[in-house]
Amino acid sequence: MDKFISLIARDIRLAVRQGSAFTMTLSFFVVAVTLYPLGVGPELNILTRIGPGVLWVGALLSCLLTLDRIFQADFEDGSLDQLMLGSLPVEFMALAKIIAHWLTSVVPLILITPILAVSLNMPADGIWAMMLALLVGSPVLSLIGAIGAGLTVGMKRGGVLLSLLVLPLYIPVLIFGVAAVEAAIAVLPMGPHILLLAGMSLGALVICPVAAAAALRLAVE
Amino acid sequence: MSLTAVNLRCIRQDRVIFTDLGFSLKAGEILWVQGKNGAGKSSLLRMIAGLLKPASGEIQWQGTSVTEDPDGYQNQFQYIGHQEALKPVLSARENLQFWADYSGNRDVSAALTQFELEKIADSPVGIMSAGQKKRTNLARLISSPAPLWILDEPVSSLDTHYINLFKQQLEKHVAVGGMALLATHQDLNLAGSRKLDLDTVKASS
């Protein structure tokens, strides 16, 4: 357990020292979402209508930007070899790196969502639902993304392939994530959608570290 | 303590690198793996470290196959690859401390002292020279001790002073019953080291 936490702590420390991981995804998210009101025009009903979808798609795409870094940096400098040889099982090593990615790249997106939601004229109920849905559903983004990152880790230009592998798998999260927010805006119960998102997160939590570990074992050969 | 390799065969992208390779290593011994570029030195070392699966043959630790008993072999060796495995934004001390934590050890100050790194211990690895990085990487051998050292080109980019320092560390390790598997191009004149020449292994097969 100490080793698990020390790996998460190291990855967070690296992200803080390098700084670029936080700022890059965050600025991309802000810029991408802000483009919509500019492109669609200032009609408030339309913005309210598309708001949940825009925020979710923005979050998915911002998350993609950093996915390839989950294992790539460690692969390039030989740290991945050492991490695989450690006494921590490879599955848990992968999980620790996934958690670190979620904390450093996805949580900042959730925190800035309320400000962006206001710019999309989202009602207050919707904003809370949006944050809750992101909080419950976004671990799936890091978890599924890690499989793609593991599969493309040895490739020089794996980023595009990674997007093609991972984005289709994000569709269920997107559908239920948007549905939860729309339900909240329409004052309908959003519980079932949130529970489905939670189910997906838990399912991915079990399957994805194992799959990512298998991909990594192939990658270091 | 013993490490035995039996009839190892290495295939990389449909090309046979070596086949029928066997050796054994006992406590207090050093095996110097030699061979031309591409003879399979690094592949053999990665195989012994368990990063590469042999196409056939097996590796035994204390007479038991490591695929049958992976837990018994884990933490018994320390692999130093030709990549440094150091993060440029962390200092030498932080890098070593992480790897020590990760392998369940604590103290890294002895390792820093033995490889004469105290002065630069707190500067980021990113601004270090190649030799300083190499020494920081080698210091892991002391901060995360293990009976078997698997060393891939450990003295590349070190000057004569530090090569001698490394030799002393290696000899000390072997003197207390450790063992080492070493691949280098340079002859380190190590007392009591045996040679494994991958070029002749291939020729005789």
Interface residues (C-beta under 8 A of the other chain):
Chain A: D2 K3 S6 L7 R10 R13 L14 R17 Q18 D77 G78 S79 D81 Q82 L83 M84 L85 G86 S87 L88 V220 E221
Chain B: R46 A49 G50 L51 L52 K53 Q74 N75 Y79 G81 H82 Q83 E84 A85 L86 K87 V89 L90 E94 F98 W99 D101 Y102 S103 G104
